[in-house]
């Protein structure tokens, strides 16, 4: 159970660099070794606060529940992909499902992650959210 839970926070951007805080939690149990690294299941949630001054209909809070895989190399490289469903709707996140891609770097228990959430144009508008998160694993 050690090092299976992660808590993160950061900032998310959408069209015209409209920004908002984002918080995230995840459960990351190890699944199997793969090509010199470790595959983890990732089950988590993210919450983005609405932007009260948005020009693009991003005033609502959005909470996203997601599941997928995360790959971690001993060198520190991190990558992942998952699918999620959301509560709340904005011009940036306009309907489920949402796809979450992750790339980043890990130093011990700390990670710096770049993430993108988008619905792959299944619903319009499809501005998406791109975020930078710092995360701590325990």
PENOR-V916039 format. One record per pair of residues at least 12 apart in sequence whose C-alpha atoms are under 7 Angstrom apart, sorted by the first residue. I is the first residue (numbers start at 1). J is the second residue. Records with the same first field share a line. If there is no record, write none. Layout:
# PENOR-V916039
I=J + J
This chain:
# PENOR-V916039
2=138
3=137 + 138
4=27 + 28 + 29 + 137 + 138
5=26 + 27 + 28 + 137 + 138
6=25 + 26 + 27 + 135 + 136 + 137 + 138
7=24 + 25 + 26 + 135 + 136 + 137
8=23 + 24 + 25 + 133 + 134 + 135 + 136
9=22 + 23 + 24 + 133 + 134 + 135
10=22 + 23 + 132 + 133 + 134
11=131 + 132 + 133
12=129 + 130 + 131 + 132
13=129 + 130 + 131
14=92 + 127 + 128 + 129 + 130
15=127
20=48 + 49 + 51
21=48 + 49
22=46 + 47 + 48 + 49
23=46 + 47 + 48
24=45 + 46 + 47
25=44 + 45 + 46
26=42 + 43 + 44 + 45
27=42 + 43 + 44
28=40 + 41 + 42 + 43
29=41
36=73
37=71 + 72 + 73 + 74
38=71 + 72 + 73
39=69 + 70 + 71 + 72
40=69 + 70 + 71
41=68 + 69 + 70
42=67 + 68 + 69 + 70
43=66 + 67 + 68
44=65 + 66 + 67
45=63 + 64 + 65 + 66
46=63 + 64 + 65
47=62 + 63 + 64
48=61 + 62 + 63
49=61 + 62
56=91
57=90 + 91
58=90 + 91 + 92
59=90
60=88 + 89 + 90
61=88
62=86 + 87 + 88 + 89
63=86 + 87 + 88
64=84 + 85 + 86 + 87
65=84 + 85 + 86
66=82 + 83 + 84 + 85
67=82 + 83 + 84
68=81 + 82 + 83
69=81 + 82
76=105 + 106 + 107
77=104 + 105 + 106
78=103 + 104 + 105 + 106
79=102 + 103 + 104
80=101 + 102 + 103
81=100 + 101 + 102
82=99 + 100 + 101
83=97 + 98 + 99 + 100
84=97 + 98 + 99
85=97 + 98
91=125 + 126 + 127
92=125 + 126 + 127 + 128 + 129
93=118 + 126 + 128
94=123 + 124 + 125 + 126
95=123
96=119
97=119
98=117 + 118 + 119
99=117 + 118 + 119
100=115 + 116 + 117 + 118
101=115 + 116 + 117
102=114 + 115 + 116
103=115
109=136 + 137 + 138
110=135 + 136 + 137
111=134 + 135 + 136
112=133 + 134 + 135
113=132 + 133 + 134
114=131 + 132 + 133
115=130 + 131 + 132
116=129 + 130 + 131
117=129 + 130
